[in-house]
Amino acid sequence: MFNREEFISDEDWALFRKVSARFATPNVFVSLKTIRQRYRQLMENFPYANVFYAIKANPGVPVIKLLDELGSNFDIASRYELDRVLALGISPDRISYGNTIKKAEDVKYFYQKGVRMFATDSKEDLKNIAVNAPGSKVFVRILIENSSTADWPLSRKFGCHPDMAYNLLVLARDKGLIPEGISFHVGSQQRDIGQWNDAIAKTKYLFQSLEEEEDIKLMMINMGGGFPAHYIQPTNELKDYANEITRYIHEDFVDMPTIIFEPGRSLVGDSGVLTSEIVLVSRKNNTSLSRWVYTDAGKFNGLIETLGESIKYPIVTDKDGGKEGEVILAGPTCDSADIMYEDEKYKLPTDLKQGDKLYWLSTGAYTTTYASVWFNGFPPIKAYYISEDGKVYDEFGTEV
């Protein structure tokens, strides 16, 4: 159904097949070589940007170590992510607490560990920061509606209206904090580059009005993530995003402020191959045209982003090239919601049987971190990391 070479090179595929053969399924193998390539591409296209890798996309120690080596900063969503990063010797001045939903005690914990950059989008959260992280820099996340053009939207729950952002930045100054800038997120796997134009225009309004009316000079725009990985639906190349976004910035700002990106999916998504084993192939009646293919990986242990069939992963098998037929793909658990693809009408070889493997490409992001713990007794999916010299490490960086 899919041309594997469009998603992973012959060389990388051969290495994956060689090193993964001895590991039980389901599992995800992540190529550190691919992550290095994606980071370099990002910096080549956005040489003026500061990268804060979104740890939540893939918090494997080998990934963090590699990005630390490459000079990345880190966007952290919880104290548990913070502890992992600090344990690797990464300085807290390279860390941003980017979650707008946080306990006062967690704000204090971050501050005590040396973090001085905090995101916010509400008055109560801002007050917590003022009390528990005095004198820190804050940036306010504005609300961006992106539900129709992002494969994994992030609207409604996060951000506030620009008018409220204005008030919050004034309040931040009045409470002794440093109003540093504005943040936004146009939605994960955003295929409409124009969404950045609208968001940057809103930040310009805030920059200008706050300086003119409140003598508050903002210094930074945090543009979040949104750059795509390579799934089934086509997207523009990263250079196209860079050309347009850079043009938007120059059109709205004579002097470019500090620009921050928080990439997650675009850095690690293409690096992963998730291997699942077929548990059962069945039909619901004697004349059904579609087979149900049940695998040992499902929504609750690696494939949650198939929810609503939002992220459509390319899938290949060892039997590709022959006759194909429509399938419904489902996971192994006793939950009727554990169906990955039914409407999309995936086609897979008709001779697939129990014990055959499905290889889900571009699964380096959000497959291990969304995985549940022991639903139906199934453990979270295992993640392994392939170094450029072919060595394999677990999520803690231990060679296996």
C-alpha positions, 0 to 999 in steps of 0.5 A: 500500500505504501512505498517504504522508501519514501519514509525510510532509506534502504540503509536505515531499513536494513539496520532496523531489521537487523537490530530489531529482530531479537526483540519481542513485539510490540516495540518502537525503534528510534533512529538517532541518526534521523533525529540528528538530521532533522535537527540540522535541517531545522537549524539550517532553515531557521538559523535565527531561532532558539530551539527548545525541544518538547520533551513530551514527544519522546523523552528517551535519555538517548534523545535528550543526550543527543539534542543536548550535544547538538545545542538544543534547549528543552521545553518541559511539561512536568517536574518528572521531565525536569528531573530527567533532564537535570539528572543529565547535567543540563543547566536550568537556564536552558529549560522552559516550563512550558505547561500553562496548567501546573500546581503552585508547588510545581512552580516552586519546585522548578524555581528552586531547581533554577528554572526562570522561564515560565509560560502562563495563560491565566490570572491564577497561574500568573499569581502562583508564579509571582509568589513561588518564582519571584522575578522570573520571566513569563510569556503568555500563550494566546489562543489560536483556533486551528482545528480544521488544518492541523491533524492534531489540534491544540485549540481551546484548552490552551491559551487566552484571548489577546486582550487577556494576554495584554492584561496578564503581561501588565499584571506580570510587571506589576507583580515583579515578574519580567514580561518576556513575550508571547507564545502560541501553537498553531496545532501539531502537524499543521499543514496550513503555513498561513496559520503562522501569519495570523498568529504572528500578526496577533503578537505584533498587535500585543508587542506594539500596544504594550510598548505604546500604552504601558511602556512594556517592551516584549523581547520574545516570540515563542512559536511553539511547534507545529512543523510536520513529520511525514505521514500519509497526508502530504505536507510542504517541505520544511524549507517552504515553512521557513521561507514563509514564516521568515517573511511573515516575521520581517513583514511585521517586525522591523527588528526581529525579536528573539524567536523560540521554537518548541519542536517535538514531532518534526524532530523525532516523528520520522525517526521511529518504526513501531513493530506490531504482531498480528494476533488475529485476522477475522471477518464479521460475516461470511460475505464481508469485504473487509477483514479485521486485523488485530495487532498487539499494539493499539490505542492504549499501548502506542497508537493513541494518535490514531484517535479519530484517525487523526494521524495516519501512519504509513504501514508496511509488511513483509508481504507487500507487492501482492494482492491487497484488500481493505482492512479494519485495524484494531488493538488487542484490548477489551475496549471497543474504542481500541480501533485504529483505522476503520474509515480510512480503508487501509489496504494490506496483503490478503495473505496476512495471517497470525504472527505476521508483522506490521511495521508502522513508520514515522512513529518516533513521536508520542507513541511511548509517552501516550502509552497506558500502564497495564490496561488489560494487563498489557504493559507500556510499549517498549522503546529502543534507540539505535545509534549511528554505529548500530548499537541499541539502547533502552529509554534510560540509555543503557546498551541492550 
